[in-house]
Structures are given as structure tokens and as C-alpha cells.
Amino acid sequence: MSEVKLGLLGAGFVSEFYMQGLMHVPGQKVKIVYSRTEKRAKSFAQKWHIDNWTTDIHKVLEDPEVDLVIIGLPNFLHKDAAVLAAKASKNVVCTKPLARNAQEAKEMLDAVKKAGVIHGYAETEVFSPAVMKAREIIEKGAIGEPFWVRSREAHFGPHSPWFWDVEKSGGGALLDMGCHCIEAARYFFGKENKVLEVMAWGSTIVHKDKTKGEDNAILIMKFENDKVGQTEVSWSSRGGLDLRNEIYGTMGVIFTDVTRGTAVKAFTLKGAGYVLEKFESDTGWIFPVVDEARIYGYHEEMLHFVNCVKKGEMPRETFEDGYIVNVILDTAYKSMKSGKWEKVVL
């Protein structure tokens, strides 16, 4: 296959990053974009020079030229979109979290398995160049045996209203951001090391007037072989997006920090415009991220998924991984209510 033709579902925030990530991916073309509103579909297509746009999802799924469907829709639309794509025998990639809960994720996983299509879980964190470099260092044995992973994802709250509605989103900050941290720990430790049980705490500290979901949470995961994953997430942290990992091993440690430890630092009284995702001020000391889509992992994941379709291979992140993350998250919410360690049952 010389060129993979893509059908993009969604014309919002994450799809903007997907298009930025695809800019330098050879052998692909976004053939059509779908949005629920004509205005957004049309403007998105014009901005990114996409030939076709539609407000009918079936026009994407029934297009015989579309080789890969990318789901960049809100959480409450993931399941139906993925099941429809599978029924249309389309290879499909879905943004994170795979679903609002494990039950929906299982339906999605069952659908793609039954259809026999290629399926990818678009978890950007494990495609971030810094995170992949950390994994490379681990694989070389440079820090000995990794035994503790601490990850933090934080900002001052989501960009779209539906995130605040737990019925539409499926949860609060832990679901939205903790999914990144969970998969990072699985990636660093190796997926052969399963999560056995979890303990979680969460509370709505700052945004009580906006959501019934937690805006801060802590999750501790006990893996096999005495390994621990520690997750900290927040929707009430000032200063823009904060993405960090700490990997502790018996012979060393690795730190990654792609939003605060940037290569560019500047001070401005006038204002610099856009700095990075969810940054709250463009004056004073600023820390612009160079090539944001690549740093976060959007480029590498899109390159990987496109190449997998070309080769007819299953990606290294699949709906199976998304389902496992959803199971861990469901168990974490159970622990929040019980105040106890809860066993993870797949």
C-alpha cells in the first residue's frame, strides 16, 4: 500500500493535534473529516486542506477508499463510532481513554476482534520521544530493575464543557489524565508485569461548581514482582500542562519533563501569544514547547499507526491496552468509594 487514506471522526481539540502529528508522516492522506456540526466540519477541512467533509458519520465509514478511521470524538461517542467502524470492516484507531468504562471498552474490543481489523489505542504518552527514550534506557539495563514509577499530569481544567459532565466523560481528572499515567507505568515496567490491585483517592477541591467528578486524584498500583506505579493528576493546577515521569531502578533513575523542562525559556512584558497547551499567561517567564505535537507523541503515534496499516500489522498499542486501562480505572473508582485496596480483575 503506497498511500493510506484516512477518515477522521471529529474536528475538535484532539483532531487538531492529530493533523499536526500527521503533517510529516509520509504515505498518508486525510480523505474526509466528520463533525457533528457543519460549521466545524467545513472550517476544519478548509484549514487543513481536506477535500471532503461531512456531518454524516456513515459517509466516512462506507467510503471504500478509507483504509483507516481515526476516532477523535468525545468519550461518550467512542463506543458507537468504534463498533460502527468495525461493522464496516474498517481499521480503526481511537483516542484515549478508550471508553467511559470497562464495559464499553470490552464491547469495542470484542467488535474489532470479531471484525478482524487492525485496531490502535492512541495513547500519546507512550509515543512521546522522551518517554520512548526512557524506555530505551531501561531496556539497556542502565538503571537496573525498575521498581517504582511516579507520573504526574496536571493543568487547570478541560477545554470543553462535556468533560465536566461525568455522564458524558465517564469520570473526572483520573479518567481524563490518569489513563496516560497508567499506560506509562505499564510501558516502563513491561506489559508482562500485570497490575494486581489498586488504592485510589479523589476529591473535588476547586471546581465544585462545575463538576461532580474529582478534580484531583492519587492512584497507587501494585504490579507483579513488587513494582509500584504512583499516579498524581489534577484539574486545578496552575501554570499550564504539566507532564512528568520518574522511573526508579535498582541502579539508577530517569526523569522526563516535556512541559516545564523545555529547551526555550523567555521573559516578556508584551506577550508572546500561544505558549503551550492550557498555559494561562503569555507574559512574564514563559517556557514554550518546541514542536508540541511531536513532543507529546502525536507524530510518533500517527506514524506508527499509518505504517501498521501499510504492513498489515497490529500496533503496539491496541484496544486491548485501552480495555486494560479502563479496567484499572474502574477499579480505582471502586477504591475511591471503599477506601480500600481493590483487586484488578480482567
Secondary structure, DSSP 8 states (H G I E B T S, - for coil): ---EEEEEE--SHHHHHHHHHHTT-SSEEEEEEE-SSHHHHHHHHHHTT-SEEES-HHHHHT-TT--EEEE-S-GGGHHHHHHHHHHTT-EEEEESSS-SSHHHHHHHHHHHHHHT--EEEE-GGGGSHHHHHHHHHHHTTTT-SEEEEEEEEE-S--SSGGGG-HHHHSSSHHHHHHHHHHHHHHHHH-TTS-EEEEEEEEE--S-TTT-SS-SEEEEEEEEGGGEEEEEEEESS-SSS-EEEEEEEETTEEEEEESSSS-S--EEESS--S--STT---SSEEE---TTHHHHHTHHHHHHHHHHHHHHT---SS-HHHHHHHHHHHHHHHHHHHH-S-EE---
